[in-house]
Amino acid sequence: MNGRVLEIIRKEFKQTLRDPRRRTLVFLPPVVQMLVFGYAVNLDVDHARIAWMDQDLSVESRELRERFAASPSFRITAQARMEQEASAILDRGGAQAVIRVRAGFAREIRSGGSAEGQILLDGTDSNTASIIGNYAGSVLAGLNKTLMERRQREKLAGRTQQGAALLRLPAVEARTRVWFNPELRSRIYFVPGVLVNIIMLVTLMLTALSVVGESEKKTMEQIMVTPIRPLELILGKTIPFGVLGFIDMALITGIALAVFRVPFRGSFLLLVFCSLLFLLTTLGAGLFISTISETQQQAMMSTFFFFQPAFMLSGFAFPIRNMPEAVQWLTYLNPMRYFMEIVRGVFLKGIGAEILWPQMLCLGALGVAVLTFSAMRFRKRLD
């Protein structure tokens, strides 16, 4: 690297750290996004508010209520006697679900039949409703298991042949074990993805604003009459923001480990190398945006126009497999998709290059293609 490139790099660092707007872009987005996704964005359902509607008033229905009250997932906040009351509670948001025990609940249990418990859910938030429904189903399943075991003990005590046969029947019991995120905390899932978003947004915007700023201030012509070559100018304009991207990566990783206790099970060197591959695409895209923008305002708007679709199709919040098939094919052109899989794999699973090499290969190919195309277009514009 010759002295001209180093001088451009020094100039870019000085301008970026001196400009309040650019300095804010480097340090504020990582902190804000980490706080938002670490604390505010939480898909976990704890202490869900439920209303209790007991139309049986039996020992068995009270036992079921005690199970819901003892569960850390639920908090009984309202009572309902009639269907109109239950509907009103859901309408005004007094509870997220209503547990209804129909009349005859205990009679069906004692006769060995199938007793019904109804769960009325507020479907405004479909994700929360689905989770609450699963939690409530688990409580009902636990009561059902207890009742079956109690019935078998009663039959055994009576020394009936049927009871003895029941106890000799083989049983299959499902035991769930969650890998990588045993507590199923959404924070563990979201925080590593912030690393991808920050590197993309910061490097994309800073590169575009820097190059367009030279044209807007009419200093690009002065630069081009110097002995600086187009390739040297491209390197001098992109390398500083690549370094800032690595600084943001280290900052976010440190916050994730120290503040949010996100596990890091993989290789940090692998993460650094894959970040370099990802930076090829972000810096190249920023360079391309600078060639189609005349002002910094246009560059900023173009950056968000490029970033938002890439963010939505990266798998950060919405599983790609749930998207329409045509959109799933489109995501193969999105570098954020591959880097998102790499970051979560390194952080949470601890997997290495022997597993992640397809994503690394695609990310590197996209990076080389985007950076080469953007550099050629930028050089043509200078000529």
C-alpha positions in Angstrom: 0.0 0.0 0.0 1.7 3.2 -1.2 1.8 6.6 0.5 -1.1 8.1 -1.6 -3.6 5.4 -0.4 -2.4 5.9 3.2 -2.9 9.6 3.0 -6.5 9.2 1.7 -7.2 6.7 4.5 -5.9 9.2 7.0 -8.0 12.0 5.5 -11.1 9.8 5.6 -10.7 8.9 9.2 -10.1 12.5 10.2 -13.2 13.7 8.3 -15.4 10.9 9.6 -14.5 11.5 13.2 -14.7 15.3 12.9 -18.1 15.3 11.2 -20.8 15.0 14.0 -23.3 13.3 11.6 -20.8 10.6 10.5 -19.5 10.1 14.0 -23.1 9.5 15.2 -23.6 6.9 12.4 -20.5 5.0 13.7 -21.3 4.8 17.4 -25.1 5.5 18.0 -26.8 2.8 15.8 -24.9 -0.1 17.5 -25.9 1.1 21.0 -29.6 1.9 20.0 -30.1 -1.4 18.2 -28.6 -3.4 20.9 -30.9 -1.8 23.5 -33.9 -2.2 21.3 -33.4 -5.8 20.4 -31.9 -6.8 23.7 -34.5 -5.3 26.0 -37.5 -4.0 24.1 -38.1 -6.6 21.4 -39.0 -9.7 23.4 -41.2 -12.5 22.0 -41.1 -14.5 25.2 -44.4 -14.8 27.0 -44.1 -14.6 30.8 -47.0 -14.1 33.2 -49.7 -14.1 30.5 -52.9 -12.5 31.7 -55.8 -14.9 31.7 -59.4 -14.8 32.9 -61.0 -17.8 34.7 -64.5 -18.9 33.8 -65.6 -21.9 36.0 -69.1 -23.2 35.2 -68.6 -26.5 37.0 -67.4 -25.3 40.5 -66.0 -28.8 41.4 -63.0 -30.1 43.2 -61.5 -31.0 39.8 -62.1 -27.5 38.3 -60.4 -25.9 41.4 -57.5 -28.3 41.0 -57.1 -27.1 37.4 -57.3 -23.5 38.4 -54.5 -24.1 41.0 -52.3 -25.5 38.3 -52.7 -22.4 36.2 -52.2 -20.2 39.2 -49.0 -22.0 40.1 -47.6 -21.9 36.6 -45.0 -19.0 36.1 -46.4 -18.6 32.6 -49.8 -17.4 33.7 -51.4 -14.8 36.0 -55.2 -14.9 36.6 -56.3 -11.3 36.4 -60.1 -11.6 35.9 -63.1 -13.7 36.6 -66.0 -14.4 34.3 -69.3 -16.2 35.0 -71.1 -15.8 31.6 -70.0 -15.8 28.0 -70.8 -12.1 27.7 -68.4 -11.3 30.5 -65.7 -13.4 28.9 -66.2 -11.6 25.6 -66.1 -8.2 27.2 -62.8 -9.1 29.0 -61.2 -10.0 25.7 -62.7 -6.9 23.9 -61.2 -4.4 26.4 -57.9 -6.2 26.7 -58.4 -7.3 30.3 -56.9 -10.7 29.6 -55.0 -12.4 26.7 -57.0 -15.6 27.1 -60.0 -17.0 28.9 -59.9 -20.5 30.4 -63.4 -21.9 30.4 -64.4 -25.0 32.4 -67.7 -26.3 31.2 -70.5 -27.7 33.4 -70.1 -31.4 33.9 -66.3 -31.3 33.8 -65.9 -33.3 37.0 -68.7 -35.8 36.1 -67.0 -36.7 32.9 -63.7 -37.2 34.7 -65.1 -39.4 37.4 -67.0 -41.5 34.8 -63.8 -42.1 32.8 -64.9 -40.0 29.9 -63.3 -37.1 28.1 -63.7 -33.8 29.8 -63.3 -30.6 27.9 -61.6 -27.3 28.9 -62.0 -24.5 26.4 -59.3 -21.9 25.8 -60.5 -18.6 24.3 -57.5 -16.6 22.9 -57.1 -13.0 21.8 -55.8 -13.5 18.3 -54.8 -9.9 17.7 -51.2 -10.9 18.2 -51.1 -14.3 16.5 -47.6 -15.2 17.8 -48.5 -14.5 21.5 -51.8 -16.3 21.1 -50.1 -19.4 19.7 -47.6 -19.4 22.6 -50.3 -19.0 25.2 -52.3 -21.8 23.6 -49.3 -24.1 23.8 -48.6 -23.2 27.4 -52.3 -23.8 28.4 -52.3 -27.1 26.5 -49.3 -28.2 28.5 -51.1 -27.4 31.8 -54.1 -29.4 30.7 -51.9 -32.3 29.6 -50.2 -32.3 33.0 -53.6 -32.6 34.7 -54.7 -35.3 32.4 -51.5 -37.3 33.2 -52.1 -36.9 36.9 -55.7 -38.0 36.6 -54.7 -41.1 34.7 -52.1 -42.1 37.2 -54.6 -41.5 40.0 -57.1 -43.7 38.3 -54.6 -46.5 37.9 -53.6 -46.4 41.5 -57.3 -46.6 42.5 -57.8 -49.6 40.3 -54.6 -51.2 41.7 -55.9 -50.7 45.2 -59.1 -52.5 44.3 -57.0 -55.5 43.1 -58.9 -55.7 39.8 -57.5 -57.7 36.9 -58.1 -54.7 34.6 -56.1 -52.5 36.9 -53.1 -54.9 37.0 -53.2 -55.1 33.2 -53.2 -51.4 32.9 -50.1 -51.1 35.0 -48.3 -53.6 32.9 -49.0 -51.7 29.7 -45.8 -50.1 28.1 -45.8 -46.3 28.2 -44.1 -43.9 25.8 -43.2 -40.6 27.3 -41.9 -37.6 25.3 -39.0 -35.6 26.8 -38.0 -32.5 25.0 -34.5 -31.2 25.1 -33.7 -27.8 23.5 -30.2 -27.4 22.1 -28.3 -24.1 21.8 -31.0 -22.0 23.6 -32.3 -24.1 26.4 -34.4 -21.3 28.0 -35.9 -20.3 24.6 -35.1 -16.7 25.2 -35.8 -14.5 22.1 -32.9 -12.2 23.1 -30.4 -15.0 22.5 -31.8 -15.2 18.9 -32.0 -11.6 18.1 -28.9 -10.0 19.5 -26.4 -11.8 17.2 -28.4 -10.7 14.2 -27.9 -7.1 15.3 -24.2 -7.5 14.3 -25.3 -8.1 10.7 -27.6 -5.2 10.6 -25.1 -2.7 12.1 -22.2 -3.7 9.8 -24.5 -3.4 6.8 -26.1 -0.1 7.7 -22.9 1.7 8.9 -20.5 0.7 6.2 -23.1 1.1 3.4 -24.1 4.6 4.5 -20.7 5.9 5.4 -19.2 4.7 2.1 -22.0 6.3 0.0 -21.9 9.6 1.9 -18.2 9.9 1.7 -17.9 9.5 -2.0 -20.9 11.6 -2.8 -19.7 14.3 -0.3 -16.6 14.8 -2.5 -18.7 15.4 -5.6 -21.2 17.6 -3.7 -18.4 19.8 -2.4 -16.8 19.9 -5.9 -13.5 18.5 -4.5 -13.6 15.3 -6.7 -12.2 17.2 -9.6 -9.3 18.5 -7.5 -8.5 15.0 -6.3 -8.5 13.6 -9.9 -5.9 16.2 -11.1 -3.5 14.8 -8.5 -1.3 11.7 -9.3 -3.9 9.6 -7.4 -5.2 6.7 -9.6 -8.8 5.6 -9.5 -8.0 2.3 -7.9 -6.0 4.1 -5.1 -9.0 6.4 -4.6 -11.4 3.5 -4.3 -9.1 1.7 -1.8 -8.6 4.9 0.2 -12.4 5.5 0.4 -13.4 2.0 1.3 -10.7 0.7 3.7 -11.5 3.2 6.5 -15.1 2.2 6.6 -14.1 -1.4 6.6 -12.0 -0.8 9.7 -14.9 1.0 11.3 -17.1 -2.0 10.5 -14.7 -4.3 12.4 -14.7 -1.8 15.3 -18.5 -2.0 15.4 -18.4 -5.8 15.2 -16.1 -5.9 18.2 -18.2 -3.4 20.1 -21.5 -5.4 19.5 -19.8 -8.7 20.3 -18.6 -7.3 23.6 -22.0 -5.9 24.5 -23.7 -9.1 23.6 -21.3 -11.2 25.8 -21.0 -8.8 28.8 -24.5 -7.2 29.0 -26.9 -9.7 27.5 -25.0 -12.9 28.3 -25.3 -14.3 24.8 -23.3 -17.5 24.5 -20.3 -17.4 22.1 -19.4 -21.0 21.3 -17.5 -20.7 18.0 -14.3 -19.2 16.7 -13.8 -15.4 16.8 -11.2 -15.6 14.0 -13.8 -17.3 11.8 -16.3 -14.5 12.6 -13.7 -11.9 11.7 -12.9 -13.6 8.4 -16.6 -14.0 7.5 -17.1 -10.3 8.4 -14.4 -9.4 5.9 -16.3 -11.4 3.2 -19.5 -9.5 4.1 -17.7 -6.2 4.0 -16.9 -6.8 0.4 -20.6 -6.6 -0.4 -21.5 -3.7 1.9 -18.6 -1.5 0.7 -19.3 -2.4 -2.9 -23.0 -1.6 -2.5 -22.1 1.7 -0.9 -19.7 2.5 -3.8 -22.5 1.7 -6.2 -25.0 3.9 -4.5 -22.4 6.8 -4.7 -22.4 6.4 -8.5 -26.2 6.8 -8.8 -26.5 9.7 -6.3 -25.8 13.4 -6.8 -26.3 14.6 -3.2 -25.8 13.1 0.2 -29.6 13.2 0.8 -30.1 11.0 -2.3 -27.4 8.7 -1.1 -29.0 8.3 2.3 -32.4 7.6 0.8 -30.9 5.1 -1.6 -29.2 3.4 1.3 -32.4 2.8 3.2 -34.1 1.7 -0.1 -31.4 -1.0 -0.4 -31.2 -1.8 3.3 -34.8 -2.4 4.2 -35.6 -5.1 1.6 -32.3 -6.8 2.4 -33.1 -6.7 6.2 -36.6 -8.1 5.7 -35.4 -10.9 3.5 -32.4 -11.8 5.7 -34.1 -14.2 8.1 -33.5 -11.8 11.0 -37.0 -11.9 12.3 -39.0 -13.9 9.8 -38.0 -17.5 8.8 -37.1 -17.6 5.1 -38.8 -21.0 4.7 -42.2 -19.4 5.6 -41.9 -16.9 2.7 -43.4 -17.5 -0.7 -41.3 -19.7 -3.0 -40.5 -16.9 -5.4 -39.3 -14.7 -2.5 -37.2 -17.6 -1.2 -35.3 -17.8 -4.5 -34.8 -14.0 -4.3 -33.1 -14.3 -0.9 -30.2 -16.2 -2.5 -29.0 -12.8 -3.9 -29.1 -11.3 -0.4 -25.7 -11.3 1.3 -27.3 -10.6 4.7 -29.0 -14.1 4.5 -25.7 -15.9 4.4 -23.9 -13.7 7.0 -27.0 -14.0 9.3 -26.7 -17.8 9.2 -22.9 -17.6 9.8 -23.2 -15.3 12.8 -25.9 -17.3 14.5 -24.1 -20.5 13.8 -20.8 -19.2 15.3 -22.5 -17.6 18.3 -25.1 -20.1 19.3 -24.0 -23.5 17.7 -20.3 -23.2 17.7 -20.0 -24.6 14.2 -17.0 -24.0 12.0 -16.0 -23.7 8.4 -16.5 -27.4 7.7 -20.3 -26.7 8.1 -20.5 -23.0 7.1 -18.4 -23.3 3.9 -21.4 -23.1 1.5 -22.5 -19.8 3.1 -18.9 -18.5 3.1 -18.5 -19.4 -0.5 -21.7 -17.7 -1.6 -20.9 -14.6 0.5 -17.4 -14.4 -1.0 -18.7 -14.8 -4.6 -21.3 -12.1 -4.1 -18.8 -9.8 -2.4 -16.3 -10.1 -5.2 -19.0 -9.6 -7.9 -20.6 -6.6 -6.2 -17.3 -4.9 -5.4 -15.9 -5.5 -8.9 -19.0 -4.2 -10.6 -19.2 -1.1 -8.4 -15.5 -0.3 -8.8 -15.7 -0.5 -12.6 -18.8 1.7 -12.6 -17.1 4.2 -10.2 -14.0 4.2 -12.4 -16.0 4.8 -15.5 -17.8 7.7 -13.8 -14.4 9.3 -12.9 -13.2 8.9 -16.5 
